[in-house]
Amino acid sequence: MFVSVALDPGSEERARELADLLAQYGFEKIQRGLWESGLFHPSSLDRLKRDIDRITDAFDRIRIFQYPVEGTLVISSLKDKKWRRLIVRPST
């Protein structure tokens, strides 16, 4: 599964912590604040979200883009320490 993570950290220290975490999961830095992995296993995503929760606070904004998930694009966003999920389905 392809996974992309867009980071908007609240501080430089938090940016370094998140960069280290994503590198541990095998993500590659594409540009400032954007990390991608083309070979990410779906079962690792819950663990990644828990690890991100552990090191973030309410000032951090994170979006995770996953494709394909049952033929759809899934966008998970962390805002104010709450995960929200948006499923984008093809038009019929």
N, CA, C and O of each residue as an XYZ file, in Angstrom:
368
protein
N       0.842     -1.161      0.000
C       0.000      0.000      0.000
C       0.896      1.236      0.000
O       1.931      1.261      0.666
N       0.494      2.251     -0.745
C       1.196      3.528     -0.764
C       0.677      4.383      0.384
O      -0.532      4.535      0.558
N       1.594      4.939      1.163
C       1.234      5.812      2.277
C       2.098      7.058      2.205
O       3.315      6.981      2.031
N       1.446      8.211      2.341
C       2.136      9.490      2.376
C       1.743     10.194      3.667
O       0.576     10.176      4.059
N       2.723     10.819      4.332
C       2.472     11.522      5.587
C       2.895     12.969      5.421
O       4.050     13.257      5.108
N       1.953     13.879      5.632
C       2.223     15.317      5.576
C       2.259     15.842      7.009
O       1.314     15.656      7.775
N       3.360     16.500      7.357
C       3.565     16.979      8.719
C       3.494     18.499      8.788
O       4.029     19.201      7.930
N       2.830     18.988      9.814
C       2.854     20.398     10.164
C       3.069     20.455     11.672
O       2.128     20.691     12.431
N       4.319     20.238     12.105
C       4.597     20.163     13.542
C       4.537     21.537     14.204
O       4.712     22.568     13.554
N       4.289     21.525     15.499
C       4.191     22.758     16.262
C       5.526     23.350     16.651
O       5.587     24.511     17.057
N       6.616     22.571     16.537
C       7.941     23.078     16.906
C       9.022     22.331     16.118
O       8.766     21.273     15.543
N      10.222     22.894     16.101
C      11.348     22.258     15.416
C      11.733     20.950     16.095
O      12.087     19.981     15.423
N      11.668     20.918     17.406
C      11.991     19.685     18.141
C      11.017     18.581     17.773
O      11.419     17.437     17.560
N       9.737     18.919     17.698
C       8.727     17.931     17.326
C       8.954     17.450     15.899
O       8.755     16.272     15.603
N       9.370     18.354     15.008
C       9.648     17.980     13.619
C      10.753     16.927     13.573
O      10.659     15.962     12.815
N      11.799     17.107     14.380
C      12.897     16.126     14.421
C      12.409     14.779     14.961
O      12.771     13.729     14.430
N      11.587     14.812     16.019
C      11.071     13.571     16.594
C      10.213     12.810     15.585
O      10.340     11.593     15.449
N       9.344     13.525     14.882
C       8.495     12.883     13.884
C       9.313     12.361     12.708
O       9.017     11.289     12.179
N      10.339     13.106     12.293
C      11.201     12.652     11.197
C      11.924     11.362     11.583
O      12.025     10.437     10.778
N      12.419     11.305     12.807
C      13.088     10.085     13.278
C      12.120      8.907     13.306
O      12.474      7.799     12.903
N      10.903      9.144     13.778
C       9.900      8.086     13.852
C       9.562      7.558     12.458
O       9.526      6.346     12.246
N       9.314      8.461     11.509
C       8.962      8.024     10.163
C      10.113      7.285      9.487
O       9.883      6.335      8.739
N      11.336      7.707      9.741
C      12.494      7.004      9.186
C      12.576      5.579      9.744
O      12.952      4.654      9.024
N      12.229      5.401     11.015
C      12.226      4.063     11.620
C      11.211      3.154     10.939
O      11.430      1.946     10.843
N      10.116      3.712     10.469
C       9.086      2.935      9.781
C       9.393      2.746      8.305
O       8.613      2.112      7.594
N      10.501      3.275      7.830
C      10.898      3.063      6.449
C      10.400      4.109      5.471
O      10.462      3.890      4.261
N       9.911      5.234      5.956
C       9.459      6.304      5.073
C      10.661      7.063      4.524
O      11.710      7.144      5.163
N      10.488      7.611      3.333
C      11.525      8.407      2.682
C      11.052      9.860      2.624
O       9.911     10.144      2.260
N      11.946     10.765      2.987
C      11.601     12.185      2.951
C      11.610     12.653      1.499
O      12.626     12.534      0.814
N      10.492     13.180      1.030
C      10.341     13.642     -0.342
C      10.636     15.132     -0.427
O      11.347     15.577     -1.328
N      10.104     15.886      0.487
C      10.382     17.315      0.612
C      10.068     17.705      2.051
O       9.618     16.868      2.834
N      10.300     18.959      2.404
C      10.085     19.370      3.785
C       8.630     19.110      4.186
O       7.699     19.619      3.562
N       8.460     18.319      5.228
C       7.136     18.037      5.748
C       6.358     16.948      5.016
O       5.185     16.726      5.315
N       6.998     16.259      4.055
C       6.295     15.220      3.297
C       7.148     13.954      3.228
O       8.292     13.982      2.774
N       6.572     12.855      3.684
C       7.244     11.557      3.720
C       6.378     10.549      2.995
O       5.151     10.617      3.065
N       7.022      9.590      2.281
C       6.264      8.591      1.529
C       6.879      7.209      1.665
O       8.080      7.058      1.890
N       6.018      6.197      1.521
C       6.441      4.808      1.476
C       5.538      4.070      0.498
O       4.313      4.121      0.615
N       6.139      3.393     -0.453
C       5.369      2.631     -1.426
C       5.124      1.207     -1.001
O       4.332      0.503     -1.627
N       5.787      0.766      0.049
C       5.677     -0.620      0.502
C       5.311     -0.680      1.980
O       6.007     -1.319      2.768
N       4.243     -0.029      2.349
C       3.854      0.025      3.760
C       2.777     -1.020      4.011
O       1.792     -1.086      3.276
N       2.955     -1.830      5.037
C       1.995     -2.881      5.355
C       0.837     -2.287      6.167
O       1.073     -1.567      7.137
N      -0.405     -2.580      5.782
C      -1.569     -1.994      6.470
C      -1.609     -2.253      7.970
O      -2.094     -1.408      8.722
N      -1.114     -3.389      8.420
C      -1.164     -3.691      9.851
C      -0.230     -2.794     10.663
O      -0.409     -2.656     11.873
N       0.753     -2.188     10.021
C       1.679     -1.286     10.725
C       1.088      0.100     10.924
O       1.618      0.884     11.712
N       0.012      0.420     10.234
C      -0.548      1.768     10.295
C      -1.094      2.100     11.678
O      -0.895      3.218     12.154
N      -1.770      1.173     12.333
C      -2.293      1.430     13.678
C      -1.156      1.695     14.654
O      -1.246      2.587     15.499
N      -0.087      0.917     14.534
C       1.078      1.110     15.402
C       1.718      2.474     15.145
O       2.125      3.156     16.085
N       1.809      2.877     13.862
C       2.357      4.186     13.519
C       1.513      5.304     14.131
O       2.060      6.253     14.691
N       0.196      5.203     14.029
C      -0.683      6.225     14.596
C      -0.521      6.317     16.112
O      -0.510      7.420     16.660
N      -0.395      5.184     16.797
C      -0.186      5.200     18.250
C       1.136      5.868     18.596
O       1.211      6.643     19.550
N       2.183      5.570     17.822
C       3.488      6.192     18.074
C       3.443      7.693     17.810
O       4.070      8.468     18.532
N       2.709      8.106     16.785
C       2.553      9.540     16.509
C       1.782     10.204     17.644
O       2.153     11.292     18.086
N       0.715      9.567     18.121
C      -0.058     10.102     19.259
C       0.829     10.331     20.477
O       0.692     11.325     21.190
N       1.731      9.399     20.696
C       2.590      9.438     21.876
C       3.502     10.666     21.889
O       3.800     11.198     22.958
N       3.949     11.125     20.711
C       4.933     12.212     20.686
C       4.376     13.558     20.229
O       5.126     14.530     20.146
N       3.092     13.636     19.936
C       2.522     14.903     19.464
C       1.687     15.564     20.553
O       1.343     14.948     21.562
N       1.368     16.848     20.318
C       0.443     17.555     21.198
C      -0.596     18.272     20.338
O      -0.661     18.053     19.128
N      -1.398     19.116     20.953
C      -2.520     19.746     20.249
C      -2.086     20.733     19.173
O      -2.909     21.124     18.345
N      -0.826     21.148     19.156
C      -0.354     22.121     18.174
C       0.101     21.469     16.865
O       0.355     22.168     15.884
N       0.205     20.156     16.843
C       0.693     19.434     15.669
C      -0.471     19.038     14.759
O      -1.546     18.665     15.229
N      -0.235     19.126     13.452
C      -1.215     18.702     12.452
C      -0.552     17.672     11.548
O       0.543     17.898     11.031
N      -1.216     16.550     11.364
C      -0.656     15.469     10.553
C      -1.757     14.895      9.676
O      -2.891     14.720     10.121
N      -1.413     14.605      8.425
C      -2.343     13.936      7.507
C      -1.647     12.723      6.933
O      -0.495     12.790      6.504
N      -2.369     11.604      6.931
C      -1.861     10.360      6.367
C      -2.767      9.980      5.199
O      -3.977      9.827      5.365
N      -2.174      9.830      4.024
C      -2.902      9.454      2.816
C      -2.571      8.003      2.500
O      -1.397      7.647      2.395
N      -3.590      7.159      2.345
C      -3.397      5.735      2.054
C      -4.128      5.376      0.768
O      -5.281      5.756      0.562
N      -3.432      4.636     -0.095
C      -4.086      4.173     -1.317
C      -3.436      2.879     -1.764
O      -2.210      2.794     -1.694
N      -4.136      1.894     -2.205
C      -5.586      1.715     -2.169
C      -6.017      1.020     -0.888
O      -5.310      0.155     -0.372
N      -7.149      1.393     -0.391
C      -7.799      0.714      0.726
C      -9.178      0.331      0.208
O     -10.089      1.157      0.151
N      -9.312     -0.918     -0.164
C     -10.548     -1.432     -0.763
C     -10.977     -0.565     -1.952
O     -12.161     -0.273     -2.122
N     -10.011     -0.164     -2.764
C     -10.285      0.613     -3.962
C     -10.546      2.086     -3.723
O     -10.980      2.786     -4.637
N     -10.293      2.574     -2.517
C     -10.548      3.976     -2.198
C      -9.284      4.650     -1.685
O      -8.301      3.988     -1.354
N      -9.327      5.967     -1.626
C      -8.291      6.771     -0.991
C      -8.780      7.099      0.409
O      -9.906      7.564      0.585
N      -7.936      6.859      1.407
C      -8.299      7.158      2.791
C      -7.348      8.227      3.309
O      -6.129      8.105      3.186
N      -7.921      9.276      3.888
C      -7.138     10.359      4.471
C      -7.440     10.392      5.964
O      -8.578     10.626      6.373
N      -6.409     10.155      6.773
C      -6.547     10.244      8.225
C      -5.836     11.515      8.659
O      -4.696     11.756      8.263
N      -6.500     12.331      9.472
C      -5.866     13.566      9.919
C      -5.929     13.678     11.430
O      -6.927     13.337     12.064
N      -4.833     14.167     11.984
C      -4.720     14.387     13.426
C      -4.792     15.879     13.667
O      -3.948     16.639     13.192
N      -5.802     16.290     14.406
C      -5.979     17.702     14.740
C      -6.504     17.768     16.166
O      -7.472     17.088     16.507
N      -5.880     18.570     16.985
C      -6.266     18.703     18.389
C      -6.284     17.352     19.100
O      -7.171     17.069     19.906
N      -5.277     16.516     18.783
C      -5.087     15.191     19.397
C      -6.239     14.230     19.111
O      -6.456     13.294     19.880
N      -6.989     14.443     18.010
C      -8.058     13.531     17.624
C      -7.863     13.132     16.169
O      -7.628     13.979     15.307
N      -7.964     11.837     15.908
C      -7.870     11.334     14.546
C      -9.226     11.400     13.879
O     -10.239     11.031     14.473
N      -9.244     11.865     12.656
C     -10.441     11.879     11.829
C     -10.118     11.122     10.544
O      -8.975     11.125     10.086
N     -11.121     10.481      9.969
C     -10.898      9.658      8.778
C     -11.875     10.059      7.682
O     -13.081     10.145      7.911
N     -11.346     10.300      6.502
C     -12.145     10.651      5.334
C     -11.888      9.594      4.264
O     -10.740      9.321      3.915
N     -12.959      9.005      3.750
C     -12.847      7.994      2.707
C     -13.338      8.602      1.403
O     -14.474      9.069      1.314
N     -12.477      8.594      0.393
C     -12.809      9.174     -0.917
C     -13.104      8.020     -1.872
O     -12.220      7.238     -2.223
N     -14.363      7.934     -2.279
C     -14.805      6.874     -3.187
C     -14.916      7.431     -4.604
O     -15.168      8.622     -4.791
N     -14.728      6.566     -5.599
C     -14.920      7.040     -6.987
C     -16.392      7.392     -7.223
O     -17.290      6.777     -6.648
N     -16.618      8.382     -8.070
C     -18.001      8.773     -8.365
C     -18.680      7.674     -9.184
O     -18.039      6.975     -9.968
N     -19.970      7.542     -8.985
C     -20.711      6.496     -9.697
C     -21.572      7.065    -10.798
O     -22.260      6.317    -11.493
